[in-house]
């Protein structure tokens, strides 16, 4: 384990998680919204991050981070 900077709030934390404890709940909720949005609208919806942000209420910084996520790559590969 190493110190990491939380991508949501900028706090430093010590954990194997992607985000700090304070942001964990919001992170899980946003990931669920992100996932169901893609399931509803298809992978192509990811080409327009701004629209996704408006529709889901997830800020575009977090959306861009999810789009680079390994879990997301797996989702894309499974759909193809
Ligand atoms: Zn945080």
PDB file of the backbone (N, CA, C, O) and the ligand in Angstrom, with CONECT records:
HET     ZN  A 101       1
ATOM      1  N   UNK A   1       0.843  -1.210   0.000  1.00  0.00           N
ATOM      2  CA  UNK A   1       0.000   0.000   0.000  1.00  0.00           C
ATOM      3  C   UNK A   1       0.875   1.256   0.000  1.00  0.00           C
ATOM      4  O   UNK A   1       1.973   1.269   0.557  1.00  0.00           O
ATOM      5  N   UNK A   2       0.369   2.290  -0.627  1.00  0.00           N
ATOM      6  CA  UNK A   2       1.098   3.547  -0.692  1.00  0.00           C
ATOM      7  C   UNK A   2       0.117   4.701  -0.499  1.00  0.00           C
ATOM      8  O   UNK A   2      -1.099   4.531  -0.587  1.00  0.00           O
ATOM      9  N   UNK A   3       0.684   5.883  -0.232  1.00  0.00           N
ATOM     10  CA  UNK A   3      -0.189   7.053  -0.139  1.00  0.00           C
ATOM     11  C   UNK A   3      -0.658   7.449  -1.522  1.00  0.00           C
ATOM     12  O   UNK A   3       0.129   7.505  -2.467  1.00  0.00           O
ATOM     13  N   UNK A   4      -1.941   7.720  -1.631  1.00  0.00           N
ATOM     14  CA  UNK A   4      -2.505   8.146  -2.908  1.00  0.00           C
ATOM     15  C   UNK A   4      -3.283   9.425  -2.708  1.00  0.00           C
ATOM     16  O   UNK A   4      -3.734   9.736  -1.605  1.00  0.00           O
ATOM     17  N   UNK A   5      -3.433  10.168  -3.804  1.00  0.00           N
ATOM     18  CA  UNK A   5      -4.242  11.376  -3.740  1.00  0.00           C
ATOM     19  C   UNK A   5      -5.615  11.034  -4.282  1.00  0.00           C
ATOM     20  O   UNK A   5      -5.734  10.521  -5.395  1.00  0.00           O
ATOM     21  N   UNK A   6      -6.643  11.310  -3.515  1.00  0.00           N
ATOM     22  CA  UNK A   6      -8.016  10.992  -3.927  1.00  0.00           C
ATOM     23  C   UNK A   6      -8.388  11.811  -5.160  1.00  0.00           C
ATOM     24  O   UNK A   6      -8.290  13.037  -5.134  1.00  0.00           O
ATOM     25  N   UNK A   7      -8.818  11.143  -6.256  1.00  0.00           N
ATOM     26  CA  UNK A   7      -9.164  11.878  -7.473  1.00  0.00           C
ATOM     27  C   UNK A   7     -10.462  12.685  -7.335  1.00  0.00           C
ATOM     28  O   UNK A   7     -10.741  13.549  -8.166  1.00  0.00           O
ATOM     29  N   UNK A   8     -11.256  12.409  -6.294  1.00  0.00           N
ATOM     30  CA  UNK A   8     -12.521  13.133  -6.119  1.00  0.00           C
ATOM     31  C   UNK A   8     -12.342  14.396  -5.292  1.00  0.00           C
ATOM     32  O   UNK A   8     -12.840  15.458  -5.666  1.00  0.00           O
ATOM     33  N   UNK A   9     -11.629  14.291  -4.160  1.00  0.00           N
ATOM     34  CA  UNK A   9     -11.560  15.441  -3.251  1.00  0.00           C
ATOM     35  C   UNK A   9     -10.149  15.972  -3.061  1.00  0.00           C
ATOM     36  O   UNK A   9      -9.970  17.043  -2.480  1.00  0.00           O
ATOM     37  N   UNK A  10      -9.130  15.237  -3.545  1.00  0.00           N
ATOM     38  CA  UNK A  10      -7.764  15.730  -3.446  1.00  0.00           C
ATOM     39  C   UNK A  10      -7.072  15.419  -2.127  1.00  0.00           C
ATOM     40  O   UNK A  10      -5.909  15.782  -1.948  1.00  0.00           O
ATOM     41  N   UNK A  11      -7.759  14.755  -1.196  1.00  0.00           N
ATOM     42  CA  UNK A  11      -7.131  14.367   0.066  1.00  0.00           C
ATOM     43  C   UNK A  11      -6.164  13.209  -0.149  1.00  0.00           C
ATOM     44  O   UNK A  11      -6.370  12.376  -1.031  1.00  0.00           O
ATOM     45  N   UNK A  12      -5.118  13.161   0.653  1.00  0.00           N
ATOM     46  CA  UNK A  12      -4.222  12.014   0.613  1.00  0.00           C
ATOM     47  C   UNK A  12      -4.771  10.923   1.524  1.00  0.00           C
ATOM     48  O   UNK A  12      -5.301  11.205   2.599  1.00  0.00           O
ATOM     49  N   UNK A  13      -4.640   9.698   1.093  1.00  0.00           N
ATOM     50  CA  UNK A  13      -5.143   8.585   1.897  1.00  0.00           C
ATOM     51  C   UNK A  13      -4.263   7.367   1.699  1.00  0.00           C
ATOM     52  O   UNK A  13      -3.437   7.316   0.788  1.00  0.00           O
ATOM     53  N   UNK A  14      -4.454   6.395   2.563  1.00  0.00           N
ATOM     54  CA  UNK A  14      -3.611   5.211   2.598  1.00  0.00           C
ATOM     55  C   UNK A  14      -4.515   3.997   2.493  1.00  0.00           C
ATOM     56  O   UNK A  14      -5.098   3.567   3.489  1.00  0.00           O
ATOM     57  N   UNK A  15      -4.635   3.442   1.299  1.00  0.00           N
ATOM     58  CA  UNK A  15      -5.582   2.344   1.092  1.00  0.00           C
ATOM     59  C   UNK A  15      -5.360   1.719  -0.270  1.00  0.00           C
ATOM     60  O   UNK A  15      -4.685   2.299  -1.121  1.00  0.00           O
ATOM     61  N   UNK A  16      -5.916   0.556  -0.481  1.00  0.00           N
ATOM     62  CA  UNK A  16      -5.862  -0.078  -1.796  1.00  0.00           C
ATOM     63  C   UNK A  16      -6.973   0.413  -2.708  1.00  0.00           C
ATOM     64  O   UNK A  16      -6.993   0.086  -3.895  1.00  0.00           O
ATOM     65  N   UNK A  17      -7.898   1.195  -2.163  1.00  0.00           N
ATOM     66  CA  UNK A  17      -9.021   1.687  -2.958  1.00  0.00           C
ATOM     67  C   UNK A  17      -8.573   2.800  -3.899  1.00  0.00           C
ATOM     68  O   UNK A  17      -7.502   3.385  -3.738  1.00  0.00           O
ATOM     69  N   UNK A  18      -9.433   3.078  -4.899  1.00  0.00           N
ATOM     70  CA  UNK A  18      -9.149   4.141  -5.852  1.00  0.00           C
ATOM     71  C   UNK A  18      -9.354   5.522  -5.243  1.00  0.00           C
ATOM     72  O   UNK A  18      -8.673   6.480  -5.609  1.00  0.00           O
ATOM     73  N   UNK A  19     -10.310   5.617  -4.301  1.00  0.00           N
ATOM     74  CA  UNK A  19     -10.662   6.905  -3.691  1.00  0.00           C
ATOM     75  C   UNK A  19     -10.594   6.789  -2.169  1.00  0.00           C
ATOM     76  O   UNK A  19     -10.498   5.682  -1.639  1.00  0.00           O
ATOM     77  N   UNK A  20     -10.643   7.929  -1.455  1.00  0.00           N
ATOM     78  CA  UNK A  20     -10.569   7.916   0.007  1.00  0.00           C
ATOM     79  C   UNK A  20     -11.887   7.427   0.622  1.00  0.00           C
ATOM     80  O   UNK A  20     -12.903   7.312  -0.062  1.00  0.00           O
ATOM     81  N   UNK A  21     -11.843   7.145   1.915  1.00  0.00           N
ATOM     82  CA  UNK A  21     -13.033   6.636   2.624  1.00  0.00           C
ATOM     83  C   UNK A  21     -14.227   7.586   2.488  1.00  0.00           C
ATOM     84  O   UNK A  21     -15.362   7.140   2.314  1.00  0.00           O
ATOM     85  N   UNK A  22     -13.967   8.900   2.568  1.00  0.00           N
ATOM     86  CA  UNK A  22     -15.054   9.885   2.495  1.00  0.00           C
ATOM     87  C   UNK A  22     -15.799   9.835   1.172  1.00  0.00           C
ATOM     88  O   UNK A  22     -16.998  10.104   1.111  1.00  0.00           O
ATOM     89  N   UNK A  23     -15.080   9.489   0.118  1.00  0.00           N
ATOM     90  CA  UNK A  23     -15.666   9.527  -1.224  1.00  0.00           C
ATOM     91  C   UNK A  23     -16.150   8.164  -1.695  1.00  0.00           C
ATOM     92  O   UNK A  23     -16.750   8.045  -2.763  1.00  0.00           O
ATOM     93  N   UNK A  24     -15.888   7.137  -0.893  1.00  0.00           N
ATOM     94  CA  UNK A  24     -16.177   5.769  -1.303  1.00  0.00           C
ATOM     95  C   UNK A  24     -17.643   5.564  -1.697  1.00  0.00           C
ATOM     96  O   UNK A  24     -17.926   4.966  -2.735  1.00  0.00           O
ATOM     97  N   UNK A  25     -18.566   6.053  -0.883  1.00  0.00           N
ATOM     98  CA  UNK A  25     -19.991   5.866  -1.154  1.00  0.00           C
ATOM     99  C   UNK A  25     -20.401   6.551  -2.453  1.00  0.00           C
ATOM    100  O   UNK A  25     -21.088   5.957  -3.283  1.00  0.00           O
ATOM    101  N   UNK A  26     -19.975   7.810  -2.629  1.00  0.00           N
ATOM    102  CA  UNK A  26     -20.311   8.535  -3.856  1.00  0.00           C
ATOM    103  C   UNK A  26     -19.677   7.884  -5.073  1.00  0.00           C
ATOM    104  O   UNK A  26     -20.269   7.856  -6.152  1.00  0.00           O
ATOM    105  N   UNK A  27     -18.485   7.368  -4.896  1.00  0.00           N
ATOM    106  CA  UNK A  27     -17.783   6.707  -5.996  1.00  0.00           C
ATOM    107  C   UNK A  27     -18.581   5.479  -6.466  1.00  0.00           C
ATOM    108  O   UNK A  27     -18.762   5.268  -7.665  1.00  0.00           O
ATOM    109  N   UNK A  28     -19.050   4.684  -5.512  1.00  0.00           N
ATOM    110  CA  UNK A  28     -19.820   3.480  -5.843  1.00  0.00           C
ATOM    111  C   UNK A  28     -21.128   3.860  -6.537  1.00  0.00           C
ATOM    112  O   UNK A  28     -21.515   3.227  -7.520  1.00  0.00           O
ATOM    113  N   UNK A  29     -21.807   4.888  -6.031  1.00  0.00           N
ATOM    114  CA  UNK A  29     -23.061   5.336  -6.644  1.00  0.00           C
ATOM    115  C   UNK A  29     -22.831   5.835  -8.070  1.00  0.00           C
ATOM    116  O   UNK A  29     -23.599   5.511  -8.976  1.00  0.00           O
ATOM    117  N   UNK A  30     -21.775   6.623  -8.265  1.00  0.00           N
ATOM    118  CA  UNK A  30     -21.470   7.156  -9.596  1.00  0.00           C
ATOM    119  C   UNK A  30     -21.123   6.035 -10.574  1.00  0.00           C
ATOM    120  O   UNK A  30     -21.539   6.058 -11.733  1.00  0.00           O
ATOM    121  N   UNK A  31     -20.354   5.048 -10.092  1.00  0.00           N
ATOM    122  CA  UNK A  31     -19.986   3.920 -10.941  1.00  0.00           C
ATOM    123  C   UNK A  31     -21.233   3.152 -11.377  1.00  0.00           C
ATOM    124  O   UNK A  31     -21.338   2.717 -12.523  1.00  0.00           O
ATOM    125  N   UNK A  32     -22.177   2.993 -10.446  1.00  0.00           N
ATOM    126  CA  UNK A  32     -23.423   2.284 -10.779  1.00  0.00           C
ATOM    127  C   UNK A  32     -24.217   3.059 -11.824  1.00  0.00           C
ATOM    128  O   UNK A  32     -24.748   2.470 -12.766  1.00  0.00           O
ATOM    129  N   UNK A  33     -24.301   4.395 -11.659  1.00  0.00           N
ATOM    130  CA  UNK A  33     -25.012   5.247 -12.618  1.00  0.00           C
ATOM    131  C   UNK A  33     -24.335   5.178 -13.982  1.00  0.00           C
ATOM    132  O   UNK A  33     -24.995   5.071 -15.016  1.00  0.00           O
ATOM    133  N   UNK A  34     -23.002   5.240 -13.965  1.00  0.00           N
ATOM    134  CA  UNK A  34     -22.202   5.177 -15.184  1.00  0.00           C
ATOM    135  C   UNK A  34     -22.495   3.884 -15.937  1.00  0.00           C
ATOM    136  O   UNK A  34     -22.746   3.888 -17.142  1.00  0.00           O
ATOM    137  N   UNK A  35     -22.455   2.779 -15.196  1.00  0.00           N
ATOM    138  CA  UNK A  35     -22.675   1.464 -15.778  1.00  0.00           C
ATOM    139  C   UNK A  35     -24.085   1.337 -16.367  1.00  0.00           C
ATOM    140  O   UNK A  35     -24.244   0.859 -17.490  1.00  0.00           O
ATOM    141  N   UNK A  36     -25.091   1.755 -15.628  1.00  0.00           N
ATOM    142  CA  UNK A  36     -26.460   1.589 -16.121  1.00  0.00           C
ATOM    143  C   UNK A  36     -26.738   2.547 -17.277  1.00  0.00           C
ATOM    144  O   UNK A  36     -27.551   2.249 -18.152  1.00  0.00           O
ATOM    145  N   UNK A  37     -26.058   3.705 -17.280  1.00  0.00           N
ATOM    146  CA  UNK A  37     -26.218   4.640 -18.397  1.00  0.00           C
ATOM    147  C   UNK A  37     -25.712   3.996 -19.695  1.00  0.00           C
ATOM    148  O   UNK A  37     -26.351   4.110 -20.740  1.00  0.00           O
ATOM    149  N   UNK A  38     -24.571   3.326 -19.618  1.00  0.00           N
ATOM    150  CA  UNK A  38     -24.011   2.665 -20.801  1.00  0.00           C
ATOM    151  C   UNK A  38     -24.879   1.480 -21.221  1.00  0.00           C
ATOM    152  O   UNK A  38     -25.072   1.226 -22.410  1.00  0.00           O
ATOM    153  N   UNK A  39     -25.398   0.762 -20.229  1.00  0.00           N
ATOM    154  CA  UNK A  39     -26.266  -0.373 -20.556  1.00  0.00           C
ATOM    155  C   UNK A  39     -27.529   0.104 -21.272  1.00  0.00           C
ATOM    156  O   UNK A  39     -28.037  -0.573 -22.166  1.00  0.00           O
ATOM    157  N   UNK A  40     -28.032   1.276 -20.872  1.00  0.00           N
ATOM    158  CA  UNK A  40     -29.237   1.839 -21.488  1.00  0.00           C
ATOM    159  C   UNK A  40     -28.940   2.477 -22.842  1.00  0.00           C
ATOM    160  O   UNK A  40     -29.687   2.288 -23.802  1.00  0.00           O
ATOM    161  N   UNK A  41     -27.839   3.238 -22.914  1.00  0.00           N
ATOM    162  CA  UNK A  41     -27.578   4.065 -24.094  1.00  0.00           C
ATOM    163  C   UNK A  41     -26.530   3.501 -25.048  1.00  0.00           C
ATOM    164  O   UNK A  41     -26.363   4.006 -26.158  1.00  0.00           O
ATOM    165  N   UNK A  42     -25.826   2.457 -24.620  1.00  0.00           N
ATOM    166  CA  UNK A  42     -24.815   1.847 -25.484  1.00  0.00           C
ATOM    167  C   UNK A  42     -23.462   2.514 -25.335  1.00  0.00           C
ATOM    168  O   UNK A  42     -23.344   3.633 -24.837  1.00  0.00           O
ATOM    169  N   UNK A  43     -22.438   1.787 -25.785  1.00  0.00           N
ATOM    170  CA  UNK A  43     -21.050   2.235 -25.675  1.00  0.00           C
ATOM    171  C   UNK A  43     -20.823   3.562 -26.390  1.00  0.00           C
ATOM    172  O   UNK A  43     -20.012   4.374 -25.944  1.00  0.00           O
ATOM    173  N   UNK A  44     -21.533   3.792 -27.495  1.00  0.00           N
ATOM    174  CA  UNK A  44     -21.327   5.028 -28.266  1.00  0.00           C
ATOM    175  C   UNK A  44     -21.640   6.281 -27.460  1.00  0.00           C
ATOM    176  O   UNK A  44     -21.122   7.359 -27.755  1.00  0.00           O
ATOM    177  N   UNK A  45     -22.478   6.143 -26.451  1.00  0.00           N
ATOM    178  CA  UNK A  45     -22.815   7.284 -25.601  1.00  0.00           C
ATOM    179  C   UNK A  45     -21.567   7.861 -24.939  1.00  0.00           C
ATOM    180  O   UNK A  45     -21.548   9.032 -24.558  1.00  0.00           O
ATOM    181  N   UNK A  46     -20.526   7.041 -24.802  1.00  0.00           N
ATOM    182  CA  UNK A  46     -19.276   7.471 -24.153  1.00  0.00           C
ATOM    183  C   UNK A  46     -18.509   8.477 -24.984  1.00  0.00           C
ATOM    184  O   UNK A  46     -17.606   9.140 -24.474  1.00  0.00           O
ATOM    185  N   UNK A  47     -18.854   8.603 -26.265  1.00  0.00           N
ATOM    186  CA  UNK A  47     -18.152   9.552 -27.120  1.00  0.00           C
ATOM    187  C   UNK A  47     -18.479  10.984 -26.742  1.00  0.00           C
ATOM    188  O   UNK A  47     -17.720  11.902 -27.051  1.00  0.00           O
ATOM    189  N   UNK A  48     -19.610  11.179 -26.072  1.00  0.00           N
ATOM    190  CA  UNK A  48     -20.001  12.526 -25.660  1.00  0.00           C
ATOM    191  C   UNK A  48     -20.044  12.626 -24.134  1.00  0.00           C
ATOM    192  O   UNK A  48     -21.090  12.461 -23.505  1.00  0.00           O
ATOM    193  N   UNK A  49     -18.874  12.900 -23.568  1.00  0.00           N
ATOM    194  CA  UNK A  49     -18.748  12.948 -22.109  1.00  0.00           C
ATOM    195  C   UNK A  49     -19.593  14.085 -21.513  1.00  0.00           C
ATOM    196  O   UNK A  49     -20.175  13.936 -20.438  1.00  0.00           O
ATOM    197  N   UNK A  50     -19.654  15.219 -22.220  1.00  0.00           N
ATOM    198  CA  UNK A  50     -20.429  16.361 -21.712  1.00  0.00           C
ATOM    199  C   UNK A  50     -21.898  15.991 -21.548  1.00  0.00           C
ATOM    200  O   UNK A  50     -22.519  16.301 -20.531  1.00  0.00           O
ATOM    201  N   UNK A  51     -22.453  15.314 -22.574  1.00  0.00           N
ATOM    202  CA  UNK A  51     -23.858  14.913 -22.518  1.00  0.00           C
ATOM    203  C   UNK A  51     -24.077  13.878 -21.418  1.00  0.00           C
ATOM    204  O   UNK A  51     -25.076  13.921 -20.699  1.00  0.00           O
ATOM    205  N   UNK A  52     -23.143  12.962 -21.299  1.00  0.00           N
ATOM    206  CA  UNK A  52     -23.204  11.949 -20.242  1.00  0.00           C
ATOM    207  C   UNK A  52     -23.233  12.610 -18.876  1.00  0.00           C
ATOM    208  O   UNK A  52     -23.990  12.212 -17.991  1.00  0.00           O
ATOM    209  N   UNK A  53     -22.401  13.619 -18.721  1.00  0.00           N
ATOM    210  CA  UNK A  53     -22.307  14.333 -17.461  1.00  0.00           C
ATOM    211  C   UNK A  53     -23.644  14.999 -17.121  1.00  0.00           C
ATOM    212  O   UNK A  53     -24.096  14.950 -15.977  1.00  0.00           O
ATOM    213  N   UNK A  54     -24.270  15.621 -18.121  1.00  0.00           N
ATOM    214  CA  UNK A  54     -25.577  16.266 -17.930  1.00  0.00           C
ATOM    215  C   UNK A  54     -26.627  15.223 -17.548  1.00  0.00           C
ATOM    216  O   UNK A  54     -27.408  15.433 -16.620  1.00  0.00           O
ATOM    217  N   UNK A  55     -26.642  14.100 -18.267  1.00  0.00           N
ATOM    218  CA  UNK A  55     -27.655  13.065 -18.068  1.00  0.00           C
ATOM    219  C   UNK A  55     -27.512  12.313 -16.745  1.00  0.00           C
ATOM    220  O   UNK A  55     -28.505  11.964 -16.108  1.00  0.00           O
ATOM    221  N   UNK A  56     -26.271  12.072 -16.345  1.00  0.00           N
ATOM    222  CA  UNK A  56     -26.052  11.255 -15.152  1.00  0.00           C
ATOM    223  C   UNK A  56     -25.808  12.081 -13.893  1.00  0.00           C
ATOM    224  O   UNK A  56     -25.976  11.581 -12.781  1.00  0.00           O
ATOM    225  N   UNK A  57     -25.407  13.359 -14.064  1.00  0.00           N
ATOM    226  CA  UNK A  57     -25.072  14.176 -12.908  1.00  0.00           C
ATOM    227  C   UNK A  57     -23.682  13.869 -12.357  1.00  0.00           C
ATOM    228  O   UNK A  57     -23.303  14.377 -11.302  1.00  0.00           O
ATOM    229  N   UNK A  58     -22.926  13.041 -13.071  1.00  0.00           N
ATOM    230  CA  UNK A  58     -21.547  12.731 -12.671  1.00  0.00           C
ATOM    231  C   UNK A  58     -20.632  13.757 -13.326  1.00  0.00           C
ATOM    232  O   UNK A  58     -20.773  14.022 -14.520  1.00  0.00           O
ATOM    233  N   UNK A  59     -19.695  14.343 -12.578  1.00  0.00           N
ATOM    234  CA  UNK A  59     -18.869  15.371 -13.221  1.00  0.00           C
ATOM    235  C   UNK A  59     -17.914  14.761 -14.239  1.00  0.00           C
ATOM    236  O   UNK A  59     -17.492  13.613 -14.102  1.00  0.00           O
ATOM    237  N   UNK A  60     -17.578  15.552 -15.272  1.00  0.00           N
ATOM    238  CA  UNK A  60     -16.870  15.006 -16.431  1.00  0.00           C
ATOM    239  C   UNK A  60     -15.475  14.509 -16.061  1.00  0.00           C
ATOM    240  O   UNK A  60     -14.940  13.614 -16.716  1.00  0.00           O
ATOM    241  N   UNK A  61     -14.888  15.083 -15.017  1.00  0.00           N
ATOM    242  CA  UNK A  61     -13.577  14.626 -14.562  1.00  0.00           C
ATOM    243  C   UNK A  61     -13.666  13.164 -14.104  1.00  0.00           C
ATOM    244  O   UNK A  61     -12.810  12.343 -14.435  1.00  0.00           O
ATOM    245  N   UNK A  62     -14.724  12.857 -13.332  1.00  0.00           N
ATOM    246  CA  UNK A  62     -14.910  11.482 -12.874  1.00  0.00           C
ATOM    247  C   UNK A  62     -15.268  10.561 -14.036  1.00  0.00           C
ATOM    248  O   UNK A  62     -14.804   9.423 -14.100  1.00  0.00           O
ATOM    249  N   UNK A  63     -16.096  11.059 -14.955  1.00  0.00           N
ATOM    250  CA  UNK A  63     -16.464  10.238 -16.126  1.00  0.00           C
ATOM    251  C   UNK A  63     -15.227   9.857 -16.933  1.00  0.00           C
ATOM    252  O   UNK A  63     -15.069   8.703 -17.331  1.00  0.00           O
ATOM    253  N   UNK A  64     -14.349  10.833 -17.171  1.00  0.00           N
ATOM    254  CA  UNK A  64     -13.125  10.542 -17.933  1.00  0.00           C
ATOM    255  C   UNK A  64     -12.282   9.500 -17.213  1.00  0.00           C
ATOM    256  O   UNK A  64     -11.639   8.662 -17.846  1.00  0.00           O
ATOM    257  N   UNK A  65     -12.291   9.557 -15.895  1.00  0.00           N
ATOM    258  CA  UNK A  65     -11.540   8.577 -15.109  1.00  0.00           C
ATOM    259  C   UNK A  65     -12.154   7.187 -15.273  1.00  0.00           C
ATOM    260  O   UNK A  65     -11.430   6.201 -15.412  1.00  0.00           O
ATOM    261  N   UNK A  66     -13.484   7.104 -15.258  1.00  0.00           N
ATOM    262  CA  UNK A  66     -14.148   5.798 -15.410  1.00  0.00           C
ATOM    263  C   UNK A  66     -13.894   5.214 -16.797  1.00  0.00           C
ATOM    264  O   UNK A  66     -13.774   4.000 -16.963  1.00  0.00           O
ATOM    265  N   UNK A  67     -13.813   6.105 -17.794  1.00  0.00           N
ATOM    266  CA  UNK A  67     -13.592   5.645 -19.164  1.00  0.00           C
ATOM    267  C   UNK A  67     -12.195   5.041 -19.338  1.00  0.00           C
ATOM    268  O   UNK A  67     -11.965   4.268 -20.268  1.00  0.00           O
ATOM    269  N   UNK A  68     -11.268   5.389 -18.450  1.00  0.00           N
ATOM    270  CA  UNK A  68      -9.910   4.840 -18.527  1.00  0.00           C
ATOM    271  C   UNK A  68      -9.753   3.606 -17.640  1.00  0.00           C
ATOM    272  O   UNK A  68      -8.707   2.956 -17.627  1.00  0.00           O
ATOM    273  N   UNK A  69     -10.817   3.304 -16.900  1.00  0.00           N
ATOM    274  CA  UNK A  69     -10.821   2.204 -15.947  1.00  0.00           C
ATOM    275  C   UNK A  69     -10.743   0.832 -16.631  1.00  0.00           C
ATOM    276  O   UNK A  69     -11.339   0.630 -17.688  1.00  0.00           O
ATOM    277  N   UNK A  70     -10.017  -0.093 -16.034  1.00  0.00           N
ATOM    278  CA  UNK A  70      -9.927  -1.461 -16.574  1.00  0.00           C
ATOM    279  C   UNK A  70     -11.294  -2.130 -16.645  1.00  0.00           C
ATOM    280  O   UNK A  70     -11.604  -2.863 -17.585  1.00  0.00           O
ATOM    281  N   UNK A  71     -12.105  -1.856 -15.617  1.00  0.00           N
ATOM    282  CA  UNK A  71     -13.434  -2.451 -15.552  1.00  0.00           C
ATOM    283  C   UNK A  71     -14.271  -2.030 -16.760  1.00  0.00           C
ATOM    284  O   UNK A  71     -15.040  -2.821 -17.306  1.00  0.00           O
ATOM    285  N   UNK A  72     -14.107  -0.764 -17.166  1.00  0.00           N
ATOM    286  CA  UNK A  72     -14.831  -0.264 -18.322  1.00  0.00           C
ATOM    287  C   UNK A  72     -14.338  -0.947 -19.598  1.00  0.00           C
ATOM    288  O   UNK A  72     -15.151  -1.323 -20.443  1.00  0.00           O
ATOM    289  N   UNK A  73     -13.026  -1.115 -19.753  1.00  0.00           N
ATOM    290  CA  UNK A  73     -12.478  -1.814 -20.926  1.00  0.00           C
ATOM    291  C   UNK A  73     -13.066  -3.209 -21.039  1.00  0.00           C
ATOM    292  O   UNK A  73     -13.380  -3.677 -22.133  1.00  0.00           O
ATOM    293  N   UNK A  74     -13.210  -3.865 -19.903  1.00  0.00           N
ATOM    294  CA  UNK A  74     -13.799  -5.213 -19.898  1.00  0.00           C
ATOM    295  C   UNK A  74     -15.239  -5.162 -20.383  1.00  0.00           C
ATOM    296  O   UNK A  74     -15.664  -6.011 -21.166  1.00  0.00           O
ATOM    297  N   UNK A  75     -15.996  -4.162 -19.918  1.00  0.00           N
ATOM    298  CA  UNK A  75     -17.385  -3.998 -20.355  1.00  0.00           C
ATOM    299  C   UNK A  75     -17.457  -3.850 -21.858  1.00  0.00           C
ATOM    300  O   UNK A  75     -18.287  -4.477 -22.517  1.00  0.00           O
ATOM    301  N   UNK A  76     -16.560  -2.996 -22.410  1.00  0.00           N
ATOM    302  CA  UNK A  76     -16.540  -2.752 -23.851  1.00  0.00           C
ATOM    303  C   UNK A  76     -16.212  -4.047 -24.593  1.00  0.00           C
ATOM    304  O   UNK A  76     -16.871  -4.396 -25.572  1.00  0.00           O
ATOM    305  N   UNK A  77     -15.199  -4.742 -24.123  1.00  0.00           N
ATOM    306  CA  UNK A  77     -14.783  -5.992 -24.776  1.00  0.00           C
ATOM    307  C   UNK A  77     -15.881  -7.042 -24.742  1.00  0.00           C
ATOM    308  O   UNK A  77     -16.061  -7.784 -25.707  1.00  0.00           O
ATOM    309  N   UNK A  78     -16.609  -7.108 -23.647  1.00  0.00           N
ATOM    310  CA  UNK A  78     -17.681  -8.092 -23.528  1.00  0.00           C
ATOM    311  C   UNK A  78     -18.838  -7.800 -24.466  1.00  0.00           C
ATOM    312  O   UNK A  78     -19.543  -8.708 -24.905  1.00  0.00           O
ATOM    313  N   UNK A  79     -19.028  -6.485 -24.775  1.00  0.00           N
ATOM    314  CA  UNK A  79     -20.139  -6.097 -25.656  1.00  0.00           C
ATOM    315  C   UNK A  79     -19.806  -6.355 -27.109  1.00  0.00           C
ATOM    316  O   UNK A  79     -20.699  -6.551 -27.933  1.00  0.00           O
ATOM    317  N   UNK A  80     -18.500  -6.353 -27.427  1.00  0.00           N
ATOM    318  CA  UNK A  80     -18.110  -6.479 -28.829  1.00  0.00           C
ATOM    319  C   UNK A  80     -18.156  -7.928 -29.310  1.00  0.00           C
ATOM    320  O   UNK A  80     -17.854  -8.203 -30.472  1.00  0.00           O
TER     321      UNK A  80
HETATM  322 ZN    ZN A 101     -11.883  11.716  -1.453  1.00  0.00          ZN
END
